[in-house]
Amino acid sequence: MSYGPDHRVDDARKMSIEAVATDLGIMGDLKRAGRREYTGPCPACGGTDRFGMNTAKDVFLCRHCTPDGGDVIRLVMLVKGCDFPSALEILCGAGQVELSPGERRRRDERRVKDRKAREARAEQERRNAIAAARAIWRAGREATGSPVQGYLAGRGIGPELLPVPPPNIRFHPALKYMVKAGSEWAEVHRGPAMLAAMHQLDGRFSAVHRTWLDPSRPGCKIEIERDGKRLDAKKGLGSKKGAAIRLFTPEGADTMVVGEGIETTLTAYVSGVFPNAAFWVGVDLGNMAGQMRRVPGKRWSGIPDMADARAFVPPAWVRRLVFIQDGDSDPRMTRAKLESGLQRAMAVRPGLWAQIWPAPKGADLNDLVMGAPA
């Protein structure tokens, strides 16, 4: 059967962009970013933070090559470097268009150049963020006798349980809360905050964790809104990946307890369940787990991707590692991430014994000392 140009265009645009991308050999470089979305390096320019594809709408976008997006025909044009009629021939006929040696070389050189520029830009941004985090940390004051102690007391961790906050916790009396508005930063709040220093495994300071407090409500964080949207009262600044907040590290300890939050981990510390253990804060599940391997048919595999070399692992002196599992988030997701992090740690530290200490469903550990039903 013969087709006119309009029929060929209609037929091409009815094709699945996922199937076309698979035929073009680019799906292996993409990662799932949602139920029907994929992201990864652009097959033309190589930009890793530019390319995305939505299989529900059968569209794609590269912010560098195709900022206005495109359909399956334009995807073929991008990948093959061909014109519109040639793309139609590839999709609806038997045509095959190969890149010329010169075009292939030009694209390879551009990918290398773009990658190096991205890496240099990312490294400079990382250094700038660490410098800004260090300046905030140095501007902090001793937490003893400050509103930080009042906040912790309101969370059930009063001076009778914790007379002196750990040295990695400080107080800032008037810390700015900044949000990005377009290309500019805007201050939306300024007030008292709890600071926590984060260090990498080798001891280098790399980030500061900030929690804005509401002194008028003991144990509560400040409520900040912008454009009708509630903002998170906790924020990090710097290079977080692989780092931790070192609350307590007693000499001779061989057990480490790691919680997701400061309050949860301090609750574990004052409980006395793990005497002479180190207590560190992983800040979030992603940092504690690292990258997980993708397994067909499973949303969360619980298996670590060992290619993620910057993920958190405990120091070599740790022989027993305990991850605290909060009960106020998706239990399957939380469990899988914790298992991924523990399996990674056991692979990196042979002989390590690891376990998960769960909180009751619907609560985190700190909720128990706050009177939540167990």
N, C-alpha and C positions, 0 to 999 in steps of 0.2 A: 504494500500500500504506500502511496506517495503522500507526502505532507507538504502543505504550503508553509511559509515562514511563521504565520500566526499560530497554526496548529502545533508546530514544533516548540514555540515559546510556551504555549499553554501546557503541553505535555511535560516539558522540562520543569516548569514551576510547580507541577503536581508531585514531583519526586521528593522523597525524604532527604533532607539535608544530611541526616546522620548516615544514610546509606551511601550518598554521594561522597561524603567525607571519608567513609571507610574505603570506598573504591579508589579514592585519591591517595590513600595511605597516610592520612594525617591524624586519625583517631587515636593511634597509639601514643601520640605526644600530648594528648589532652587529658585533663583530669575533671571528674565530675564536680561541679560547684553547686548543684541543686538537683532537684528531681529530673528536670529536663534541660539543664544547662551544663556547658563544659567550658573550661578556660585552659589556656596554655600558650605556648609560643606561636606567633604568627608564622604560617608556612612561607610567607614571602619575606618579611623584614626580620623575623626572629624575635620580635619583642615579646618577652614573657608576660608582661603586665598589660598587654594591649588587646589580645585576641579573645573573643568569646563567641559561643554558638548556642542558640536556643533551638532545641529539636522540636519543641511544641509549636513554635511559630515558623520553623524552617528558615531562620535568618541567622546571620553572623555579623560580626563587627570587628574591625581592627582600628584602634584609635589613630594609628599612624597611616595605614594604607587606605582604609575605607571608613572614615569617621562617620559617614552617613549610613553605614551598614550595607547589606546586600542579601540576595537570595542565592539559590543553588547555582544559577548561571554565573553570577558574579564570583561565586566561590571558585568555580572552575577557572574563570579568567584570572583570578588572583594566583591560584596554585600553579597553573600551567603557563601563566604569563602570555595568554593568547587573547585574541579579540573575540567579540560577541558571536560572530558566525562560527568560529572554530569551537567555541565552548558549546554551542548548540549541536555541532557535529559530534563532539565527544559524548554529550549526554543522550542524544537521540539517534545517532548513527554509529558508524564504526570508526570514526576519525580518532586519531591519536596525535597530539601535538607535543613534541619534545622541546625542551628549552635548548637554545643554541649554547655551545660551549662558552661563548662570551657572556651571555645572559646568566648562565649558571655561575660563572666565576664572579660576576658583578654582585649577584645575590649573596654568595658565600662571603665575599669581602664585606658587604654591608652588614650581614648578621654578626660577623666577628667584631666589626667596629661598634655596632649598636650594643652588643653584649658588654664590651669593655667600658663603654660610656655609662651603661646602666649600673655596672658593678662599682665604678668609681663614684657615681652619683649617690648610690645607696650607702657606700662606705662613708662618704662625707656626711650624709644625713645622720648616719648612726653615731658618728663622732660628735656631731653638733648636739644630738639629743642627749648623749652621755654627759657632755659638758654642762648642758642646761640642768640635767638631773643633779649633777654634783653641786652646782651652785645652790639649788633649792635645799639639798641636804645640809650643806654647810651653813645655810641661813637658819636652820632649825635650832631649837633649844632643848635642854634636858627635859625629858618627859615627866620626871618625878615632880609632883606638886602642880602639874599643869592640867588643863582640861582633858588631856589624854587619859589621865588616871580616872577622872570623873566619867569619861565615856566607857572605859573598861569596867568600872564599878557598875555602871548601868547595864552592862552585859554580863553581870554576875561574876566578874573577876575583880573583886575589890582589893584594897590594900592588905586585908587579912589573909588573902590567898597569894597575892602578888605585891609584896611591899615596894619593890623597885622594878619598874619596867625594864626589859632588856635594853642594852645599849644601842641596838640596831633600830630602836623606836625613838623618835623625837617628836617635838611639837613645833608647829609654825603658827604664830598668832594671827597672821593676815595673809594667807596664801591666795593668789589669784587663780580663778577657774576660767580658763580660756577655751573658746571654741572657734573653729575656723568658719568664717563666713565668706564664701567665694575664695579669693586669693589672700584675704586678710584675716587676722586673728582679732577676736573681740572678747573683752572681759565681761562675763555675765554674773560673776559672784566673786567676793573676796571675804575670807573669814578664816577661823581657826581650823587647823587640819592636823591629823596624825600622819607623820612621815615614817617610812620604813625603807632602809637601805637594802638593795639587792646586790649580791656578789656572785661572780662566776666561780666555777669549781677551783680555779687557781687563786682565788682570793681577790681578784680585781673587782672594784666597784663598777657596776654597769647600768644601774637603774634606780629610780626612786618610786616607791608606791605611795600614793596620796589618798587619804580618806578625809573628806571635809565633814566637820562635826557640827552638831547643833547643841551648844551648851545649855540652851533653855530646856532641852529634853534629854535627860541622862540616858546614855546608851544609844542615842539615835544619831544618824547621819543627817546632814542638811538636805532639804528638799529643794532642788534647783530645776526650774522650768525655763524653756525657751521655745517660743512659737507654739505654745500649747503642748510641748513634749517634755516628759520627765527625763532629766539627764542623770547619768550614773554618778553617784557621789564618790566613787572610787575610780582612780585613774593611775596608770603607770606612765613613766617617761624614761626613755633610755633604751638599752638593749636587754630585753627581758629573757629571751630564749636561753634555756640552759641554766639560768641563774635562780637564786633562792634567797629568801629573807632568813638569815640565821639568828633565830631568837635565842637559843641556848645551845652551847656545844661544850659540855663538861669534859674535863681532861680524862682520858681513859675510856670514854664512851665507845661502845661497839654497836649500839642500837640507835637507829634514827627513825623518828616519827615525823611524817610530812603531811600537812593538811593543805587544803586549797586556800583557806583564808587565815588571817592573823588571829581573829577571835576564836575560830575553831581550834587552831593549833595551840593557842594559849590555854584553852579549856582542857585539852588533852594533857598539857604540862601540869596544870594545877591539880588535875585529878589524881596524880601520884601513881597511876597504873603502870607507867614505865619509868621506874627510878633510874637515875644516872644515864638517861638517854638524851640524845641530841634532838632538838625540836626545830625544824626548819619549815618555812612556808613556801609552797610551790606556786602560789598566786592564782593559777587557774589550771583546769584539767588539761588543756592543750599543752601547757608547758610541762606538766608532770608526765604526760603520756608520750609526747613526741608524735611524729607521723605514724599512722597505722597503715599496714598493708591492705590493699583492696582485694577482697575475696568475693567472687561472683555469688550473688544471692544473699550477701550479708551487708547490712548498712554499716555496722561496726564490727570489724573482725576480732578486735582484741589482740591482734598480732602486730608487733612493732615492725616498722620499716627501718631496718638497721642502716640504711643509706643516710638516714637523718643523723648526721654526726654531731649536730649542735643540741640535741635533745638533752634533757636533764638526766644525769646519773649521779648516784651518791659518791662520796669520796672512797678511796680504797680501804680506809679503816672500818667502814661500816660492814658488819657481818649479818645484821638483821635489819630489814627495812620494812616499815609499817606505813601504809597509805591509809589515811582516814577517808572513808566514803560518806559524803553528805547524802542525806535522804530527801533533800528538797529539789532534786533535779531528776531528769529522766533516768531511771535506775539501770536500764540496759546500756544506755550510752555511757553513763558514769562508770559502771562496772567494766565495760570494755576498755575504756581509756585507762583506768587504773591498772587493769591486767596488762595492757600494752606497756605501760611504763615499768611495771614490776618485771615483766619478762625481759625488757631491754636491760634493766639493771642487772638481772641475774646472768644475762649473756655477757655483759661487760665485766661483771665482778663474779667470776666463778666461785662457787661455794656460798654465795649469799643466800640467806633464807628470807623470804618475802611473804607478807600477808596483808590482807585488807581488814580494816577495823570499821565496820559499818555503823552508821547512826540509824535510828528508827526512821521508818518511812514517813516522808513529809516534813522532816526536820534535819537540821544539821546539829553537830555535837554541842555547839554553844546554846542551842535552843533548850537543851536539857537543864542547864544551870539557870536558864531564864524562866523555868517553870512549865515548859511545854509538856504535854502528856507523852509518856514514853510508849 
